Amino acid sequence: MSTSSRGSYTAVLPVAGLGTRFLPATKATPKEMLPVVDKPAIQYVVEEAVASGIDDVLFVTGRSKNALENHFDYAPALEGVLAARGDTRSLDELAKIVDMAHIHYVRQGQPLGLGHAVSVASKHVGRKPFVVMLGDDLIDASTPILQTMIATHEKLGGSVLCLMEVDPTEIHLYGCAQIESTDTDGIVRVTGVVEKPTAEEAPSNYAIIGRYLLQPEIFDVLATQEPGRSGEIQLTDAIETLINSNAGGGVHAVIFTGKRYDTGDKMSYLQSVISIALEREDLGPALRTWITKKLANDI
Ligand code: G1P
């Protein structure tokens, strides 16, 4: 990697979920492996980590995630065939996936919730700040939000969340933050968080999206965290404790205003495929022409 001061954060990617929102596609295929154009969704997330200077990735996995592990590993039989064909372009593409980061795995065991998934990363991470990236959240690469979060942590200390303003009718789908402004545009102090509140309970329209920079004190909180909403050990509840105790130096957030897709949701997934394909030089122009004709009922 060309980055000198980079690589000091571990990115923890919880991927043990069953993907029930996307059945039947996810019956035998991990939801993280659903293709967005020609790459599995999870590869975009790892690439985002790498683009922010992170080269240590810990997947928190569960049963039936072999395809994901195989994707980030060498594939000797396939590579042999490509080499015999002289297909260096594909070989390079495959090598990049394996070489882009140090990838590690730990099993979650029981599916006790996002907070529990993060807690099993504790041994690997140690007593250092670290990043959590949720695989369902696909964030447009032109907004390097993780870099802004890292810079915010390095300036202000403490933990850093990523918030996005959503319609009040959607806030019940997210963790929600109560915030105060700071001297810096786009950076707020978080004074409280609540997991999936009703529109009436919600302290704001700011939703927590799937990027977190957390202080290791979160592990101490998670070790005794009681189950919360849906009977699961919620990361949001542990963050609320961090805020109240000021452990690890308080919580700030950056406000995300770019494009984000929830690849676990069918409509948002379709939007991600179309948007990313439209932006691609090799596919975009022809796809645009086709969509235009299709919408005009020409084909
Ligand atoms: C999780 C978190 C939630 C957050 C969301 C972002 O919920 O618990 O606080 O807002 O991710 O995608 P999930 O979508 O896993 O239900």
Residues whose N, C-alpha, C, O or C-beta is under 5 A from the ligand:
A	BS01	G1P	L114 L173 Y174 G175 I208 I209 G210 T236
